[in-house]
Amino acid sequence: LFAQRVVLPVPKVNPAETSLNELAKDMVQSPIITGHLRQLDLADYVDVNLAVGAVPKVFVNEAMISVHSKKFARRRLTPDRDDIRGDGPNASLGWSLSVGTASLPPLYYYAVEGGNRFAFKAQLQWGPLSAFVRMNDPEFLQAFPFAYNAVNAGITAGIAE
């Protein structure tokens, strides 16, 4: 259970109804405040994530259900001797698949109408290596609100989440 606040610069007026000069004068900081509830490892294989936004209006920021292997870990440390021998918790392949919905409130300056979008995450982990593919990831959307339906991917080594 946690909350977060993200601040985005946006104009006070609707951009479709005003000039660029007026938009530049009327920029304000617009907070997005969300509360998060996560239940991990239900029956060892299922996670549930729910995030509700309260500002600027009430909206569901994220609602996801995940299925993962028993060896999937949220934080993978660098391998120890047991892992190198093939006996440790990080020695086998871990995976996670998540589906659900993600949304932001209307942010007209960023051409975001708001509303729910299909979201998914797929992750693979083996030892200290982790790879992921995500679409409409709520954290990515808060950093780049105009990126609805964007797919981002990555590979990490060492400590990963």
TORPA-4810 file (N, C-alpha, C, O; in nm, 3 decimals):
<nodes>
NODE_1_0.086_-0.117_0.000_0.000_0.000_0.000_0.090_0.123_0.000_0.174_0.138_0.089_L
NODE_2_0.073_0.211_-0.099_0.151_0.334_-0.104_0.079_0.437_-0.189_-0.016_0.405_-0.260_F
NODE_3_0.126_0.561_-0.182_0.070_0.670_-0.263_0.185_0.743_-0.330_0.298_0.740_-0.282_A
NODE_4_0.155_0.808_-0.442_0.258_0.887_-0.509_0.196_1.010_-0.571_0.075_1.015_-0.597_Q
NODE_5_0.280_1.111_-0.595_0.237_1.236_-0.656_0.331_1.268_-0.772_0.452_1.275_-0.753_R
NODE_6_0.275_1.287_-0.890_0.351_1.324_-1.009_0.302_1.460_-1.054_0.181_1.484_-1.057_V
NODE_7_0.394_1.550_-1.088_0.356_1.685_-1.130_0.390_1.703_-1.276_0.504_1.680_-1.317_V
NODE_8_0.291_1.745_-1.356_0.309_1.772_-1.499_0.279_1.918_-1.529_0.180_1.970_-1.477_L
NODE_9_0.361_1.986_-1.610_0.328_2.124_-1.648_0.220_2.124_-1.756_0.236_2.063_-1.861_P
NODE_10_0.111_2.193_-1.729_0.001_2.202_-1.826_-0.056_2.344_-1.824_-0.045_2.414_-1.723_V
NODE_11_-0.117_2.388_-1.936_-0.179_2.520_-1.937_-0.313_2.518_-1.863_-0.376_2.413_-1.849_P
NODE_12_-0.355_2.635_-1.817_-0.483_2.647_-1.747_-0.601_2.642_-1.842_-0.714_2.614_-1.800_K
NODE_13_-0.577_2.668_-1.970_-0.686_2.678_-2.067_-0.678_2.563_-2.167_-0.575_2.496_-2.179_V
NODE_14_-0.786_2.540_-2.238_-0.790_2.437_-2.341_-0.707_2.485_-2.461_-0.735_2.591_-2.517_N
NODE_15_-0.603_2.410_-2.501_-0.515_2.453_-2.610_-0.586_2.471_-2.743_-0.540_2.547_-2.827_P
NODE_16_-0.697_2.402_-2.764_-0.767_2.413_-2.892_-0.835_2.548_-2.906_-0.871_2.589_-3.017_A
NODE_17_-0.853_2.618_-2.795_-0.930_2.742_-2.800_-0.845_2.867_-2.777_-0.901_2.975_-2.754_E
NODE_18_-0.712_2.856_-2.784_-0.628_2.972_-2.755_-0.500_2.968_-2.838_-0.469_2.867_-2.901_T
NODE_19_-0.424_3.079_-2.838_-0.301_3.088_-2.916_-0.182_3.032_-2.836_-0.192_3.014_-2.715_S
NODE_20_-0.071_3.005_-2.905_0.048_2.954_-2.838_0.104_3.053_-2.737_0.154_3.013_-2.632_L
NODE_21_0.096_3.183_-2.767_0.145_3.284_-2.673_0.067_3.281_-2.541_0.126_3.291_-2.434_N
NODE_22_-0.063_3.267_-2.550_-0.146_3.260_-2.429_-0.118_3.132_-2.352_-0.118_3.133_-2.229_E
NODE_23_-0.094_3.022_-2.422_-0.063_2.896_-2.355_0.064_2.907_-2.273_0.070_2.859_-2.160_L
NODE_24_0.167_2.970_-2.331_0.296_2.981_-2.262_0.283_3.064_-2.134_0.354_3.038_-2.037_A
NODE_25_0.194_3.163_-2.132_0.177_3.247_-2.014_0.100_3.177_-1.904_0.119_3.207_-1.786_K
NODE_26_0.015_3.083_-1.940_-0.075_3.023_-1.842_-0.036_2.882_-1.800_-0.123_2.802_-1.766_D
NODE_27_0.093_2.849_-1.802_0.135_2.715_-1.759_0.127_2.703_-1.607_0.166_2.794_-1.534_M
NODE_28_0.078_2.591_-1.563_0.072_2.561_-1.419_0.123_2.419_-1.399_0.135_2.341_-1.494_V
NODE_29_0.153_2.386_-1.275_0.192_2.250_-1.240_0.066_2.173_-1.201_-0.005_2.211_-1.108_Q
NODE_30_0.038_2.065_-1.273_-0.081_1.985_-1.247_-0.040_1.854_-1.180_0.027_1.771_-1.242_S
NODE_31_-0.081_1.833_-1.055_-0.043_1.708_-0.989_-0.136_1.593_-1.030_-0.254_1.612_-1.056_P
NODE_32_-0.079_1.474_-1.034_-0.157_1.351_-1.044_-0.124_1.272_-0.918_-0.009_1.230_-0.899_I
NODE_33_-0.222_1.251_-0.834_-0.201_1.179_-0.708_-0.272_1.045_-0.718_-0.390_1.037_-0.751_I
NODE_34_-0.197_0.938_-0.690_-0.253_0.803_-0.698_-0.226_0.727_-0.569_-0.123_0.746_-0.503_T
NODE_35_-0.319_0.640_-0.534_-0.303_0.547_-0.423_-0.297_0.406_-0.478_-0.374_0.371_-0.568_G
NODE_36_-0.207_0.324_-0.426_-0.180_0.191_-0.482_-0.202_0.082_-0.378_-0.165_0.097_-0.261_H
NODE_37_-0.262_-0.027_-0.422_-0.283_-0.145_-0.339_-0.232_-0.265_-0.419_-0.275_-0.287_-0.532_L
NODE_38_-0.141_-0.342_-0.360_-0.086_-0.460_-0.427_-0.095_-0.580_-0.334_-0.061_-0.572_-0.216_R
NODE_39_-0.140_-0.689_-0.389_-0.139_-0.817_-0.318_-0.054_-0.911_-0.400_-0.087_-0.942_-0.515_Q
NODE_40_0.055_-0.958_-0.343_0.150_-1.041_-0.416_0.141_-1.187_-0.374_0.110_-1.218_-0.259_L
NODE_41_0.170_-1.275_-0.467_0.184_-1.419_-0.442_0.060_-1.485_-0.383_0.071_-1.567_-0.291_D
NODE_42_-0.057_-1.451_-0.434_-0.178_-1.524_-0.397_-0.164_-1.666_-0.450_-0.141_-1.684_-0.569_L
NODE_43_-0.177_-1.764_-0.367_-0.159_-1.904_-0.405_-0.025_-1.926_-0.475_-0.013_-2.013_-0.561_A
NODE_44_0.075_-1.848_-0.440_0.213_-1.856_-0.491_0.230_-1.812_-0.636_0.344_-1.800_-0.681_D
NODE_45_0.124_-1.788_-0.711_0.138_-1.764_-0.855_0.067_-1.640_-0.908_0.084_-1.607_-1.025_Y
NODE_46_-0.011_-1.571_-0.827_-0.095_-1.461_-0.877_-0.068_-1.333_-0.798_-0.057_-1.335_-0.676_V
NODE_47_-0.057_-1.221_-0.872_-0.046_-1.089_-0.811_-0.162_-1.003_-0.861_-0.209_-1.021_-0.973_D
NODE_48_-0.207_-0.910_-0.777_-0.313_-0.817_-0.814_-0.264_-0.676_-0.781_-0.219_-0.650_-0.670_V
NODE_49_-0.273_-0.585_-0.878_-0.235_-0.445_-0.859_-0.354_-0.355_-0.890_-0.421_-0.373_-0.992_N
NODE_50_-0.380_-0.259_-0.802_-0.486_-0.161_-0.824_-0.432_-0.025_-0.783_-0.378_-0.009_-0.674_L
NODE_51_-0.446_0.074_-0.871_-0.407_0.211_-0.841_-0.523_0.303_-0.880_-0.573_0.297_-0.992_A
NODE_52_-0.563_0.387_-0.787_-0.674_0.480_-0.810_-0.619_0.620_-0.797_-0.552_0.653_-0.699_V
NODE_53_-0.649_0.704_-0.896_-0.609_0.844_-0.891_-0.717_0.927_-0.824_-0.836_0.902_-0.841_G
NODE_54_-0.673_1.028_-0.748_-0.767_1.115_-0.679_-0.763_1.258_-0.732_-0.859_1.332_-0.714_A
NODE_55_-0.655_1.297_-0.796_-0.639_1.433_-0.846_-0.587_1.422_-0.988_-0.498_1.340_-1.009_V
NODE_56_-0.633_1.494_-1.085_-0.729_1.603_-1.078_-0.875_1.558_-1.066_-0.961_1.638_-1.030_P
NODE_57_-0.903_1.432_-1.096_-1.036_1.376_-1.070_-1.016_1.229_-1.039_-0.906_1.176_-1.059_K
NODE_58_-1.118_1.162_-0.992_-1.107_1.020_-0.957_-1.103_0.937_-1.086_-1.187_0.952_-1.174_V
NODE_59_-1.003_0.848_-1.094_-0.990_0.760_-1.210_-0.911_0.635_-1.169_-0.836_0.638_-1.071_F
NODE_60_-0.929_0.527_-1.242_-0.852_0.405_-1.219_-0.724_0.416_-1.301_-0.728_0.409_-1.423_V
NODE_61_-0.611_0.433_-1.233_-0.482_0.448_-1.299_-0.428_0.313_-1.347_-0.366_0.306_-1.453_N
NODE_62_-0.452_0.207_-1.269_-0.403_0.074_-1.306_-0.490_-0.032_-1.240_-0.524_-0.021_-1.122_E
NODE_63_-0.525_-0.134_-1.315_-0.590_-0.254_-1.262_-0.531_-0.371_-1.339_-0.562_-0.391_-1.456_A
NODE_64_-0.445_-0.448_-1.272_-0.372_-0.556_-1.341_-0.379_-0.684_-1.258_-0.379_-0.682_-1.135_M
NODE_65_-0.385_-0.795_-1.329_-0.371_-0.926_-1.266_-0.253_-0.995_-1.334_-0.240_-0.991_-1.457_I
NODE_66_-0.169_-1.058_-1.255_-0.048_-1.122_-1.306_-0.045_-1.268_-1.266_-0.089_-1.306_-1.158_S
NODE_67_0.008_-1.348_-1.355_0.036_-1.489_-1.328_0.186_-1.506_-1.350_0.241_-1.460_-1.450_V
NODE_68_0.252_-1.572_-1.255_0.397_-1.587_-1.265_0.442_-1.723_-1.216_0.369_-1.793_-1.146_H
NODE_69_0.563_-1.759_-1.255_0.620_-1.886_-1.208_0.657_-1.871_-1.060_0.672_-1.760_-1.010_S
NODE_70_0.670_-1.983_-0.994_0.705_-1.980_-0.852_0.846_-1.922_-0.831_0.875_-1.867_-0.725_K
NODE_71_0.932_-1.935_-0.931_1.069_-1.885_-0.921_1.081_-1.737_-0.956_1.190_-1.681_-0.945_K
NODE_72_0.972_-1.672_-0.997_0.977_-1.530_-1.031_0.996_-1.449_-0.905_0.927_-1.471_-0.805_F
NODE_73_1.090_-1.355_-0.907_1.117_-1.269_-0.792_1.111_-1.123_-0.837_1.152_-1.090_-0.949_A
NODE_74_1.060_-1.037_-0.752_1.053_-0.896_-0.786_1.189_-0.828_-0.783_1.213_-0.735_-0.860_R
NODE_75_1.277_-0.872_-0.697_1.413_-0.818_-0.690_1.509_-0.936_-0.700_1.507_-1.028_-0.619_R
NODE_76_1.593_-0.930_-0.800_1.690_-1.037_-0.822_1.828_-0.984_-0.785_1.875_-0.886_-0.842_R
NODE_77_1.892_-1.048_-0.690_2.026_-1.007_-0.650_2.129_-1.079_-0.736_2.098_-1.178_-0.803_L
NODE_78_2.251_-1.028_-0.735_2.356_-1.095_-0.810_2.374_-1.236_-0.757_2.353_-1.259_-0.638_T
NODE_79_2.411_-1.331_-0.841_2.416_-1.471_-0.800_2.520_-1.498_-0.692_2.628_-1.438_-0.692_P
NODE_80_2.487_-1.587_-0.602_2.583_-1.632_-0.502_2.635_-1.770_-0.542_2.607_-1.818_-0.652_D
NODE_81_2.711_-1.835_-0.455_2.771_-1.964_-0.490_2.665_-2.069_-0.524_2.683_-2.148_-0.616_R
NODE_82_2.555_-2.071_-0.449_2.448_-2.168_-0.478_2.389_-2.146_-0.617_2.359_-2.242_-0.689_D
NODE_83_2.373_-2.020_-0.655_2.319_-1.991_-0.788_2.415_-2.036_-0.897_2.372_-2.092_-0.999_D
NODE_84_2.543_-2.013_-0.877_2.642_-2.053_-0.976_2.644_-2.205_-0.992_2.660_-2.256_-1.103_I
NODE_85_2.627_-2.278_-0.881_2.621_-2.424_-0.887_2.488_-2.473_-0.942_2.475_-2.591_-0.977_R
NODE_86_2.389_-2.384_-0.949_2.259_-2.424_-1.000_2.161_-2.466_-0.892_2.059_-2.528_-0.923_G
NODE_87_2.189_-2.434_-0.765_2.103_-2.474_-0.654_2.024_-2.359_-0.593_1.929_-2.383_-0.518_D
NODE_88_2.060_-2.235_-0.623_1.999_-2.120_-0.556_1.867_-2.078_-0.617_1.827_-2.129_-0.721_G
NODE_89_1.798_-1.982_-0.551_1.667_-1.937_-0.600_1.673_-1.865_-0.733_1.573_-1.861_-0.805_P
NODE_90_1.788_-1.807_-0.768_1.800_-1.735_-0.894_1.849_-1.822_-1.009_1.867_-1.772_-1.121_N
NODE_91_1.870_-1.951_-0.984_1.933_-2.037_-1.084_1.840_-2.074_-1.199_1.887_-2.107_-1.307_A
NODE_92_1.709_-2.071_-1.178_1.617_-2.114_-1.284_1.547_-1.994_-1.346_1.553_-1.882_-1.296_S
NODE_93_1.480_-2.021_-1.456_1.409_-1.918_-1.529_1.279_-1.881_-1.456_1.202_-1.968_-1.417_L
NODE_94_1.257_-1.752_-1.439_1.132_-1.703_-1.383_1.060_-1.619_-1.487_1.124_-1.555_-1.569_G
NODE_95_0.928_-1.619_-1.485_0.850_-1.544_-1.583_0.726_-1.487_-1.516_0.680_-1.537_-1.413_W
NODE_96_0.673_-1.383_-1.577_0.550_-1.320_-1.530_0.475_-1.261_-1.650_0.535_-1.199_-1.737_S
NODE_97_0.343_-1.282_-1.653_0.256_-1.223_-1.756_0.144_-1.147_-1.685_0.079_-1.201_-1.595_L
NODE_98_0.122_-1.023_-1.723_0.021_-0.939_-1.661_-0.070_-0.879_-1.768_-0.024_-0.842_-1.876_S
NODE_99_-0.199_-0.870_-1.739_-0.294_-0.802_-1.827_-0.387_-0.717_-1.743_-0.410_-0.746_-1.626_V
NODE_100_-0.440_-0.613_-1.803_-0.533_-0.527_-1.731_-0.559_-0.399_-1.806_-0.564_-0.397_-1.929_G
NODE_101_-0.575_-0.292_-1.730_-0.606_-0.163_-1.789_-0.523_-0.054_-1.722_-0.487_-0.066_-1.605_T
NODE_102_-0.492_0.050_-1.797_-0.420_0.166_-1.745_-0.487_0.291_-1.801_-0.542_0.289_-1.911_A
NODE_103_-0.482_0.399_-1.724_-0.542_0.523_-1.773_-0.480_0.644_-1.706_-0.415_0.634_-1.601_S
NODE_104_-0.501_0.757_-1.767_-0.467_0.888_-1.712_-0.592_0.975_-1.722_-0.681_0.945_-1.802_L
NODE_105_-0.600_1.082_-1.642_-0.712_1.176_-1.659_-0.690_1.256_-1.787_-0.581_1.254_-1.843_P
NODE_106_-0.791_1.328_-1.836_-0.773_1.410_-1.955_-0.662_1.514_-1.934_-0.665_1.589_-1.836_P
NODE_107_-0.566_1.518_-2.024_-0.458_1.616_-2.024_-0.451_1.672_-2.166_-0.374_1.624_-2.249_L
NODE_108_-0.531_1.774_-2.193_-0.548_1.823_-2.329_-0.419_1.878_-2.389_-0.398_1.868_-2.510_Y
NODE_109_-0.335_1.936_-2.307_-0.208_1.990_-2.357_-0.123_1.880_-2.419_-0.051_1.905_-2.516_Y
NODE_110_-0.130_1.759_-2.364_-0.053_1.646_-2.416_-0.134_1.561_-2.515_-0.092_1.452_-2.552_Y
NODE_111_-0.250_1.611_-2.557_-0.340_1.541_-2.649_-0.388_1.409_-2.592_-0.405_1.311_-2.665_A
NODE_112_-0.409_1.406_-2.461_-0.457_1.286_-2.393_-0.602_1.309_-2.354_-0.632_1.398_-2.273_V
NODE_113_-0.693_1.230_-2.410_-0.834_1.243_-2.379_-0.870_1.173_-2.249_-0.978_1.195_-2.195_E
NODE_114_-0.782_1.089_-2.199_-0.813_1.012_-2.079_-0.886_0.883_-2.117_-0.909_0.856_-2.235_G
NODE_115_-0.921_0.808_-2.018_-0.992_0.683_-2.042_-0.901_0.561_-2.029_-0.779_0.573_-2.023_G
NODE_116_-0.963_0.446_-2.025_-0.891_0.321_-2.004_-0.830_0.269_-2.134_-0.888_0.285_-2.241_N
NODE_117_-0.714_0.207_-2.121_-0.645_0.143_-2.233_-0.600_0.004_-2.188_-0.565_-0.017_-2.072_R
NODE_118_-0.602_-0.091_-2.280_-0.550_-0.224_-2.253_-0.401_-0.214_-2.218_-0.327_-0.140_-2.283_F
NODE_119_-0.359_-0.287_-2.117_-0.218_-0.287_-2.075_-0.171_-0.430_-2.056_-0.248_-0.517_-2.014_A
NODE_120_-0.043_-0.453_-2.087_0.016_-0.583_-2.058_0.163_-0.568_-2.023_0.228_-0.470_-2.061_F
NODE_121_0.214_-0.666_-1.950_0.357_-0.674_-1.916_0.398_-0.820_-1.928_0.324_-0.909_-1.886_K
NODE_122_0.514_-0.843_-1.984_0.573_-0.976_-1.989_0.717_-0.963_-1.942_0.791_-0.878_-1.992_A
NODE_123_0.758_-1.047_-1.847_0.893_-1.042_-1.794_0.954_-1.181_-1.788_0.885_-1.279_-1.759_Q
NODE_124_1.083_-1.189_-1.816_1.162_-1.310_-1.801_1.281_-1.278_-1.712_1.340_-1.171_-1.724_L
NODE_125_1.317_-1.370_-1.622_1.433_-1.352_-1.536_1.512_-1.482_-1.530_1.456_-1.591_-1.521_Q
NODE_126_1.643_-1.468_-1.534_1.731_-1.582_-1.515_1.858_-1.531_-1.449_1.931_-1.451_-1.508_W
NODE_127_1.883_-1.577_-1.328_1.997_-1.526_-1.253_1.986_-1.376_-1.238_1.880_-1.325_-1.202_G
NODE_128_2.093_-1.303_-1.266_2.088_-1.157_-1.252_2.032_-1.086_-1.374_2.028_-0.963_-1.377_P
NODE_129_1.989_-1.161_-1.477_1.938_-1.101_-1.600_1.786_-1.092_-1.599_1.718_-1.182_-1.549_L
NODE_130_1.734_-0.983_-1.652_1.589_-0.964_-1.660_1.556_-0.893_-1.791_1.627_-0.802_-1.832_S
NODE_131_1.449_-0.935_-1.855_1.402_-0.871_-1.978_1.252_-0.848_-1.966_1.181_-0.928_-1.904_A
NODE_132_1.203_-0.739_-2.025_1.060_-0.709_-2.017_1.010_-0.644_-2.145_1.086_-0.583_-2.219_F
NODE_133_0.880_-0.659_-2.168_0.807_-0.589_-2.273_0.678_-0.541_-2.207_0.609_-0.619_-2.142_V
NODE_134_0.647_-0.413_-2.225_0.527_-0.354_-2.162_0.454_-0.266_-2.262_0.515_-0.202_-2.348_R
NODE_135_0.322_-0.265_-2.250_0.240_-0.174_-2.330_0.146_-0.100_-2.235_0.081_-0.161_-2.150_M
NODE_136_0.139_0.032_-2.248_0.057_0.117_-2.162_0.091_0.097_-2.015_0.001_0.085_-1.931_N
NODE_137_0.219_0.092_-1.984_0.265_0.081_-1.846_0.232_0.211_-1.773_0.272_0.318_-1.820_D
NODE_138_0.161_0.207_-1.659_0.121_0.330_-1.591_0.237_0.422_-1.553_0.224_0.544_-1.564_P
NODE_139_0.350_0.367_-1.510_0.465_0.450_-1.475_0.522_0.518_-1.599_0.563_0.634_-1.592_E
NODE_140_0.525_0.448_-1.711_0.572_0.506_-1.837_0.477_0.616_-1.883_0.522_0.721_-1.931_F
NODE_141_0.346_0.594_-1.869_0.248_0.695_-1.910_0.256_0.820_-1.824_0.233_0.930_-1.875_L
NODE_142_0.289_0.806_-1.696_0.302_0.925_-1.612_0.423_1.008_-1.652_0.421_1.131_-1.642_Q
NODE_143_0.529_0.942_-1.697_0.647_1.016_-1.743_0.626_1.074_-1.883_0.674_1.184_-1.913_A
NODE_144_0.553_1.001_-1.968_0.527_1.043_-2.106_0.377_1.030_-2.133_0.335_0.934_-2.198_F
NODE_145_0.295_1.126_-2.086_0.149_1.110_-2.094_0.093_1.101_-2.236_-0.017_1.051_-2.255_P
NODE_146_0.166_1.148_-2.333_0.120_1.143_-2.472_0.148_1.007_-2.536_0.114_0.988_-2.653_F
NODE_147_0.207_0.913_-2.465_0.253_0.787_-2.523_0.154_0.672_-2.505_0.195_0.559_-2.481_A
NODE_148_0.024_0.700_-2.516_-0.075_0.591_-2.509_-0.044_0.488_-2.618_-0.005_0.525_-2.729_Y
NODE_149_-0.062_0.363_-2.587_-0.039_0.250_-2.676_0.107_0.232_-2.716_0.136_0.161_-2.812_N
NODE_150_0.198_0.296_-2.645_0.341_0.278_-2.671_0.387_0.148_-2.606_0.341_0.111_-2.498_A
NODE_151_0.479_0.080_-2.673_0.538_-0.042_-2.620_0.682_-0.009_-2.583_0.756_0.047_-2.664_V
NODE_152_0.722_-0.042_-2.460_0.860_-0.023_-2.421_0.917_-0.157_-2.375_0.846_-0.242_-2.322_N
NODE_153_1.046_-0.173_-2.398_1.112_-0.300_-2.365_1.249_-0.270_-2.309_1.303_-0.161_-2.330_A
NODE_154_1.307_-0.367_-2.238_1.439_-0.347_-2.183_1.501_-0.475_-2.132_1.433_-0.576_-2.112_G
NODE_155_1.630_-0.469_-2.113_1.706_-0.579_-2.054_1.793_-0.519_-1.944_1.857_-0.416_-1.965_I
NODE_156_1.796_-0.583_-1.829_1.878_-0.536_-1.719_1.965_-0.650_-1.668_1.932_-0.768_-1.683_T
NODE_157_2.077_-0.612_-1.608_2.166_-0.710_-1.546_2.201_-0.661_-1.407_2.213_-0.540_-1.385_A
NODE_158_2.218_-0.752_-1.314_2.247_-0.715_-1.175_2.118_-0.708_-1.098_2.030_-0.793_-1.113_G
NODE_159_2.107_-0.605_-1.014_1.985_-0.589_-0.935_1.878_-0.534_-1.027_1.898_-0.430_-1.090_I
NODE_160_1.766_-0.601_-1.036_1.660_-0.559_-1.128_1.526_-0.568_-1.059_1.511_-0.637_-0.958_A
NODE_161_1.429_-0.496_-1.115_1.294_-0.504_-1.060_1.198_-0.538_-1.170_1.078_-0.550_-1.145_E
</nodes>
